[in-house]
Every structure is written in C-alpha cells, then in structure tokens.
Amino acid sequence: LLVLLVACFALSLLRGTSRSHSLLDVSCGSPAYLALWAAQLLLLVAASLAIRAALMRRHARRREIGYPFLPDDVEWTVSNTTLYPLLCVGAGLCAGMFGIGGGIVKGPLMLEMGMLPAVSSATASFMILFTSATAALNFALFGALDPQYAGVLFCAGLAGTCAGQLGLDWLLRRLGASQSLIVLLIAVVIGLSAAMMGVVGTIAVVEEVRHGVPQGFHSICATEASGGDRYIE
C-alpha cells in the first residue's frame, strides 16, 4: 500500500494540475494529461486484482488443508472479493470528493463481513491512513489545501485519536471484552458524523447561494484558464 501511495503521488506530480505545476510540462486536458491519469487508474486496478488473486489462492489453499475457520473469519470467495472492493471504491470516492472519512462506510461494511468489531475498527483506521493521505496530497496539488488549517486539524485529530483509543482500552478493561460496546460506539460516531455533515453542508450551500456562488459542476481545467489554483478561504 505504501508503494502504491508513492507511485500514485509520483504520477500526480508528473501530471500536475496545470502546465506550471506539471513536471513533464503537461497541460491540463491534453492527451498526455489523460494518459497519465489513466495510468494511475490502471495501476490501482492492477494492484487490486493482484491482491484479490492472492487472497483467493490463500483461501483455496486453506480449504484444501482443512483449515479450521472461525465464525468471524472472512472467507475470500469470488463474490466477496468482487463485491467488497467495489463498495470500498465507493467509500474512497466519497472520501476523496467530499472530504469525509472512509471509515463511515468501511467500518459497517466490515462488520457486515463478519469481522470482530475491534478488528473492523483497527482495519478501517489503517485503510483510512492511505485514502486520507492520497486525498490530502491531491488536494495540495490542486492548491485546495490550507497549510495552517491542515496543521491545526492534524494535531487535533491525532490528539483525539490517541484519547479515543486510550479511553476505549480503559473501558474494555473495566467492562470486560464487550464487542457490543465497540459496535455501539461505531454507530454513535457514524450517526453524529452524518448529522453534523448534513447541518454543515446545508449551511454552506445556503451561504454560497446567498453570495451567488455557482452550484454546478465545472471543468477540472477551469483553474488553469483563470491563472492558477488557490484554496478557498
């Protein structure tokens, strides 16, 4: 995953967001720009298929030797290795486009897969590290990242994560290894996050409409024509 992150970031640097940012002097929307974008997509698809094949081979080998699967073990069948990655792609798209945590989708998804809540929470957090890093790097390339806000929010998020992990460990030690507590906390966090995102999004849209900000889609190359990228204050 780290190699994929570095490779995707390298391709993003080569592609850039405009001629002034591209290491190969590639202009946005040109055939070379689209080819680099397609190469990035094909790299991710190829890596996903390779990982899928490896999981299926390992699962088949375990079945051949009579491996004693536990009730909460994930069986990487053909259907599972097709459906779950597609759902994670949707979670990644939402995380990248809207800035939400992919764990809002991946956490419940892995619970549905039969994972233990503790394993689901840890695995989702690990995956979010890479999806969030990829989104942040691309936002930085597009000039949509405010370094001051990023620094403050990173420190706040890190402190909150450490406090939450320590607090959860303390609760589990006091109350016993209660998996239902983790499920309840995941549900509460997801519910509050969805509600807060709805409120904040509604307020933002109302303010933008009041100030005459267009709400439609526009070309990703529009910033080049206007003279460069900048973050929105």
NORHUSUL-V65013 format. One line per field, one symbol per residue. ss: DSSP state (H for helix, E for strand, C for the rest). phi: phi as a letter, one per 30 degrees, with the letter a starting at -180 (. if undefined). burial: 1 if it has 9 or more other ideal C-beta (glycine too) atoms within 8 Angstrom, else 0. A space follows every 10 residues. Layout:
ss = ???
phi = ???
burial = ???
//
This chain:
ss = CHHHHHHHHH HHHHHCCCCC CCCCCCCCCC HHHHHHHHHH HHHHHHHHHH HHHHHHHHHH HHHHCCCCCC CCCCCCCCCH HHHHHHHHHH HHHHHHHHCC CCHHHHHHHH HHCCCCHHHH HHHHHHHHHH HHHHHHHHHH HCCCCCHHHH HHHHHHHHHH HHHHHHHHHH HHHHHCCCHH HHHHHHHHHH HHHHHHHHHH HHHHHHHHHH CCCCCCCCCC CHHHHCCCCC CCC
phi = .ddddddddd dddddicaed cddchcddid eddddddddd dddddddddd dedddddddd ddddcidddd ecddcddddd dcdddddddd dddddddcic ddddcdeddd dddjddeddd dddddddded dddddddddd ddiccceddd dddddddddd dddddddddd ddddcjdddd dddddddddd dddddddddd dddddddddd ciddcddbdd cdddddjkca ddc
burial = 0001101110 1111111110 0101011100 0011011011 0011001100 0100110110 0100000000 0000010001 1101101101 1101110001 0111111111 1010101011 1011101101 1111111111 1110100001 0000000000 1000000100 1100000010 1110110001 0011001000 0000100110 0000000000 1011000110 000
//
